[in-house]
Amino acid sequence: MRKIAFTKEEIKQLSYESIYHEHHIVRRRMQALLLKSQGLLHQEIAEILNISETALREYFDLYLAGGIEALQELHYQGKANLLREKKTRSLPPSRRTLQLP
């Protein structure tokens, strides 16, 4: 079991990001760390989030290596989302500068 110490500020940020981050994978990572900060066992966290304990350990390792910023990084290498590109093109020019993930 990994021992991780959380500051009040980190818990606050984990709580916010677990609800409001735009990507579901990042929200799940934040939820996992938030539950860890509350003292739940790894098995309990994995069961609540319906993920493997291996995935859970990967989330913890990401956090230990780079903090909350590392949890927010996605390294998806699949096909581009054509619908998102079409949506961006349909936006007025003033809104196109908004970066979509």
N, C-alpha and C positions, 0 to 999 in steps of 0.2 A: 504494500500500500504506500502510495506516495504522500509525503507530508508537504502540504502547501500552505503557506501563511498568506492571508489576504488582508489588505488594508480596508478600512471603511470606504475609502474612495473607490477602490477596485470593485468592491461588492456593489456599490451604487452604480458604477458603470456597467458591470455584468448584468445587473437587474434591468437597466435601461435597454442595453443592446439585446438582451434576451427577448424583448418584446418588440422593439422598434427597428432593429436592423433589417435592411431590405432583402437579405438573402436567408432563406430558411436553414441552410447548413450552418451559417454563422450564428443564427439564433439558437440552434440546437447546441452548438459548442458552448455558447454563453450560458445556456440553461444548465449544461453539465457542470460547468465550473461554479455556477451559482449554487447548485445543490451540494457540490463538494464543500463550498464555503460554509454551508449550514450543517456540516458534519455527517451527511449521509454516507453509508457504505457504498463502495463501488458497485457491488451487485444490485443494490437498491436503485442507484442512479441509472444503471444500464437498463433495468427493468422499467423504470418510470419513463425513460426516453425511448424505449424499444430499440436500443442499439447494443452491439456486442461490447463486452468488457475490453476487447482489443481496441475497438474504435475509441472507447472512453479513455484508455491509457494514451492513445495517440493525441487526443485533445489535451490531456494533462501535459504530455511532453511538449506539445506546441506552446502551451502557456508558459511552462518552465523555461523554454528556450527563448521566447520573445514577447511574453506578456500578452495583453489583450490584443495588441496590434497583430501578433502572429495568428491569433484565432480568427481575425478578420480577413486574412489573406486566403484567396481561393486560387488554386492552380489548375483550373479546368482546362483541358486541352482537346475538347471535343469540337464538333462543328459549330460554326457561328450561328447565332440565333437570328434567322432571317426576319422573323416577325418583329423583333426588337428593332432591327435596322429600318424596317418599313415604318414602324411607329415613330422613330426618331425623325425620319424624312418628312413625315406628315405634320410635325410640329412647326409652329411659326419660327422663323429664323431667330428670334430673340430667345426662344426656349431651347434651341438646338445645342447650345453650349453646355447644357446640363449633361454631365457624364452619367450614362446609364451603365450598370454593371454588365 
